[in-house]
Amino acid sequence: MKTDDKKNINWPENGQPNWKKIIVESHLPETLEPLRELSKNLWWVWNSRAIELFKYVEPKLWEEFDNNPVLLLEEVSYKRFQELNNDQHFMTEMHQVYDQFKNYMDERKNLGSPQVAYFSMEYGLHDSLKIYSGGLGMLAGDYLKEASDMKVNLTAVGLLYRYGYFKQVLNLHGEQMANYEFQDFSKIPVQPALDENGEWIKVQVDLPGRKLTACVWQVNVGSVKLYLLDADNPANQEQDRSVTHHLYGGDNENRLKQEILLGIGGIRALNKLGYNSEIFHCNEGHAAFIGLERLSNYMEKYQLNFFEAKEVVRASTVFTTHTPVPAGHDSFHENMFKYYMDPVPKRLGLSWEDFVRLGKANVHEDHFNMSYLASNLSQGINGVSKLHGDVSKTVLKSLYEGYLEEELEIGYVTNGVHYSTWTAKEWKAIHNEYFGEEFPRNQLDFDVWSRIYKAPEEQIWNLRNTLRKKLINYIKARFSDNWVKRNENPKLITEVIGKLNPNALTIGFARRFATYKRGYLLFRNLERLSKIVNNPERPVQFIFAGKAHPADKAGQDLIKYIVDISKRPEFRGKILFIQNYDINLAKMLLQGVDVWLNTPTRPLEASGTSGMKGVMNGTLHFSVLDGWWVEGYRKDSGWALPAERTYEVQDFQDELDAETIYNILEEEIIHTFYDRNKEGVSVEWVDTIKNTIAQVAPHFTTGRMMQDYHTRYYLPQLERTNNIKNENFKWAKELAAWKQKVSSVWNEIEVLNINVAEGVNNMMTVGREYPINVEVNLKGLSGNDIGLELIVVENGVEEKPQIVERLDFNVKSCENSICQYILNYSPVHPGSFNYGLRLYPKNEGLPHRQDFKYVKWL
Ligand SMILES: *Cc1c(COP(=O)(O)O)cnc(C)c1O
């Protein structure tokens, strides 16, 4: 053998594995295919019969897989499928449920107007889809279900997170462990969104020096499609794959990348999917970049300039703000922001300075604020309860300098909850018995709900007992399971489980453990609390649940504190903390407890929705008069802590509120619950439940909420948008040109003379006339362009002056831009007031003053 031969062995050149994705479905007998179709649409989540159907397939696996039918169908044995196939009862039920589903979907084939695109960072639809963390997401999820039920032409966009939000596990010491579980997307109710050639739709957004590619997934929520963008794919650099790993995880820079993907990528996804949305709804400021992408689309496609495009984008966008404190709004330091957004202003034909002003209230700010951007690019802005609408005016008022808070066009749509999702099937049966088979389709007819007064007391009382027992059994199972896993002392477990009482007055408190929610309030006076829960004739038990954000040390300490207390001898089985508050636990709690307690610091609870889920189930609400409860509370339909703040110092206020809570508990709630008639029924309690269902519940459904969004925002904005777009954007161009004309000379407008009748500055008499003459040089504008008004406010309230009168001047004459304005002021109220004069741009085409927020006080 020649040894100088270069090569005598063929060394393999194997390379690395080159994985391509395949998705393989389990083998279902053909006759059971309807099950598969049902599993791929979340419609089953709010239809009790469909839930029961899946449960029947294999009850143990159903529990084990946390009610995930996709996983269930994958794991059920072929033998079991064959059994089902031969189970006449099952097959009949399956076909009936399937027909119901088919009819539901058929009825939704031709949808009306407007076509709404809805954007949210999170959606709470089902526990198997871990793309929610709390109230914001739950609300968005409920809204999609309602859109489907009400045949609203709505399409939603969000992000698909590889690890979602964390699962809460408490260790032996009550410390919260945040567990992030890897999501296998083939085992949850999502599917690749395909184009007409069967290709998986992908979108790209620009990051510095590279592209970020996202796959688009589809979730079927009844007839509503939810599209989720997922960056965890091999087209991206390793570090970019993690952009969508966690909901509200990572640093602020990652949040910016997520929001670029959600907003800009979200619009691109809708375009690729062929949607022609008319109204764009931004649920919280996270998705505000949708406006930027839409602006540049209009500019490119229709050769509009930035200002013309802005007319269209503003007219067609609704921004819902959920945060009552300025610090709660997402914002990014300008340096980092510039690193990512540098190319954007060029596309919009703007300088960097003009561009960043879209996210600033004044030029000196060094952060770009997403809520400011959303406000600047939306005609409609709303808070999520009446009170929160007003609070939002305070939060956003710096954007509208020169206008008084009460004048701001920031409205509200109070949140609601999806009736069919949250109402126990036992209650649904009672509702159908008294409200008719048509219910809940006619839920917007509020009078229907009053028929609950016809239900006999025992029927309702027994139902409440049944639901409480169900809850206690559920808790026993979930609780002992968790406690065994964490190696809790078996004696303690037995003691706690043994003390849980299915007949005791049960009070629930579950929500995010953020400081303002004051989960600690109940524990201000432990001695008194102990007396309350340990009263042998009238026992009370409290059930707590909720997560604290992983970065919120105070929230975690509070959880630990409650867990510690729950282990003290006097509180065992009386105070319970159940770990991992999720949708299923929320349902069980809200249906099973007698009273739902909420103790936020007013006015920091923007709306709150869990209490609404309770009232659908006759769970009585006991809360601070904050958020939705300000509107919901009626005498004899629950309990309220007074609205007015007594103390500036929070600790004193807490002390007072805690005392009030104990008093109301002892003197009213416990007393009423245990005050029984001969049949063992508390008539007064049942009456309160009936009042709650008749008078409170109907106003807090997503049905009512959907209707409000249509009448207050979607429909008026649709009409205006269409007008603005007509005839090749004629009106958009005119308005934009007019605004530019006004703004170009605004700062030069000169007031030449103000002549006030004698008396105005001294003493006036009601009914007498006092002429005011003002001469202004409008610098090329006309008296039709610029209005002058007199504002009279109450004297003395410096911070939030209340307007008493607002009167427009008439233009007497105009010559060479010099205009004479006159008003014969005739005061109508006696008293002491302040007055001011101000100029403002005047045009009937503006939807409201803040649409063009110039104002000049003289
Ligand atoms: C309803 C709900 C929330 C929001 O409750 P709030 O009352 O708004 O705090 C949070 N988490 C889950 C699981 C819910 O069901």
The ligand as a Tripos MOL2 file, in Angstrom:
@<TRIPOS>MOLECULE
LIG
   15    15     1     0     0
SMALL
NO_CHARGES

@<TRIPOS>ATOM
      1 C1        -60.3700   38.4440   36.2930 C.3       1 LIG1
      2 C2        -58.9920   38.0170   36.5090 C.ar      1 LIG1
      3 C3        -58.0110   38.9490   36.8370 C.ar      1 LIG1
      4 C4        -58.3020   40.4260   36.9960 C.3       1 LIG1
      5 O1        -58.9420   40.6630   38.2070 O.3       1 LIG1
      6 P1        -59.0150   42.1490   38.8360 P.3       1 LIG1
      7 O2        -60.2240   42.1640   39.6360 O.co2     1 LIG1
      8 O3        -59.1160   43.0830   37.6800 O.co2     1 LIG1
      9 O4        -57.7900   42.3360   39.6210 O.co2     1 LIG1
     10 C5        -56.7190   38.5000   37.0260 C.ar      1 LIG1
     11 N1        -56.3990   37.2000   36.9020 N.ar      1 LIG1
     12 C6        -57.3240   36.2760   36.5920 C.ar      1 LIG1
     13 C7        -56.9130   34.8510   36.4650 C.3       1 LIG1
     14 C8        -58.6440   36.6570   36.3820 C.ar      1 LIG1
     15 O5        -59.5500   35.7350   36.0610 O.3       1 LIG1
@<TRIPOS>BOND
     1     1     2 1
     2     2     3 ar
     3     2    14 ar
     4     3     4 1
     5     3    10 ar
     6     4     5 1
     7     5     6 1
     8     6     7 2
     9     6     8 1
    10     6     9 1
    11    10    11 ar
    12    11    12 ar
    13    12    13 1
    14    12    14 ar
    15    14    15 1
@<TRIPOS>SUBSTRUCTURE
     1 LIG1         1 GROUP 0 **** ****
